[in-house]
Amino acid sequence: MHQLRMFNSIVENQEEIISQCLYVKNNYKFDNLTWEYNKYNIFSLTSGSLYFYKIYKELMSLLKDEIGDRPMWFQSWINIHDNTSLLDWHNHAWDYHGYISIDPKNTVTEFENYTIKNKVGQVYFGPGNNLHRVISNEEFTGNRITIGFDVTTDPFMDHGCYGLFPV
């Protein structure tokens, strides 16, 4: 089963958070922040930000609420896409997957059995291995920005991630 939660710190500070996301995009040398997700953790690249600190603390609380007090690790990355490069059908081969909507535009995330209307500050959390894609309800200018994350409770998983953090 999946969960939706609101992070009000994003709603209240959206402009500043968008600015910091674009700073990451423009100042770190990744060809594609989405597809190089295994090379970094967004909370490492934004470790000096009070806004990302608040998002991090809320995310850790959500993970502990949903998974319980047990060992777990997470990776997290940023998705910045224009209207022509939204994510098509894909999967996350992890125990859990989620995303945080920073500037979702008028989009939905379609899973095989349900659809989520994306809203600023909304967090989706659910099982991994769940095919999904992003659909735009209308053309938009600028960038759709989300933070993706995967979680595992397996400390020996062959994850290949340089940015895996303990929770």
N, C-alpha and C positions, 0 to 999 in steps of 0.2 A: 504494500500500500504506500501511497505517496502522501507527503505533507506539504502544505503551503504556509509560509509565515511571512510577516512584514518586518523589515528592518527600518524603523523610522529614521535612524541616523542617515540613511541614504536619501530618503524623501526630503529631509531637512537640509541636506548639504550636497544635493545632486550636482550643482554646477562645479563646486570645488572638486568633487570626486571625478567627474568627467575630465576636468582639467588635469588631474593627476594621472588618469588612465592614458590620456593623450601624451603626457610627458613620458610615460613609460614607453609608449609606442615610438616616439620620436627620438628617444635618447639611449635606448638599449638596442644592441645590434642583433635583432632577430629578423629573419626574412618574413616569418609569419608567426605571430604570437599564438595563434590557435594551434597550428599544426606542430609547433615546437614546444608544446605544453610540458613535455617531459624534461626540458632543459632548465626550468626555473620554477619558482613558486612566486606568485604575484605578491604575497605578503612579505617575501624577502626583498623584492624590488621596491616595495613601498613602505619599508620598515620604519622610516622616519616620519610617516604621516599619521597625524591624530585621527583623521577620517578612516583610514584603513585599519588603524588600531581598533577603532570601535566596531568596524565590520568583522574583523578577526575575532574579537571577544564575543560578539553575538553568534558568529558561526560556531565557535567552540562550544558555546552553551547549547545551541541547537543539536550539535552532534552528540553531546553527552545526554541530552534529554531523549533523543531518538534511539541511540544505540546502547546507552547505559555506561556505567563506569567500568570500562574494560580497556585493555590496550587497543589503540587504533592509530592509524596514520592517514594523512591526507596530502594530496597534491592539488594545486590550484593555479589557474591560468586566466588570462584575459582574452575575451573574444571582441574584436573590433571589426565590424563588417559594414560595407555599404549595401545599398538595395540590391546590387547584382551578385553579391558573394555570400548570401545567407547559407547556413549549413544545411546540406541535404541529409538524407537518411544516414545515420551512423549509430554506433553503439559504444558503450564503455564497459570493458570487461573487468569490472571492479565489483566489490561487494555492494557499494552504494555510489550514487551519482547525484549531483545537484547543480543548480546554477542560481546566481544572484543577479537580478535585473537592475542595471544602473541606468541605462537609457534604452529601453527595449523597443522604442517606436511603437507603431501599431502592428504588433506581431503576435503570433501564437506559436507555441511549441506543441507539435503534434506527435503523440506517442501512438503505438499501435492500437491501444484500447481507450484512450482519452486525450483531450486537448486542454492545454493551459493557456489562458489569455494572459499575456505578460503585462505586468504593471511595474512602475518605478518602485524599487525597494522590496519587491516580492522575491521570496526565496522558495525555490522548488527543491525538495529532497525526497529521493525515492530509491528503489532498488537499482543496482547496476544491470548490465545486460538487458537493456530495455531500448529497443530501436526508437529513434525520434529524429525529427527535423524541425527547422524553423520556417514558418510561412509568413509572408508580409500580407497584411490585409489591404494595403495601399502602398504605392510608391512613396519613398521618403528621401529626403536629402540628409547629408551628414552621415553619422555612424550609429549603428546599433551596438550598444556596449553591454556585455554581461561578464560576469566572473563565473567560470566553470570550476567544479571541484569533484574529485573522486575520493572515496574513502575505502580503506581495507582494514580488516582485523587480523590479517595474516602477516606476521612479521617476516616471513621467509618468501613472500610472493616475489616472483621474478618481474618486478615492475619496471625496471630500466629508467627510473626517474631520479634526476639530480635534485629535485625540489620536494622530495617527500618529507613531511614534517610529522612529528608525533603530536597527538592531541592531548 
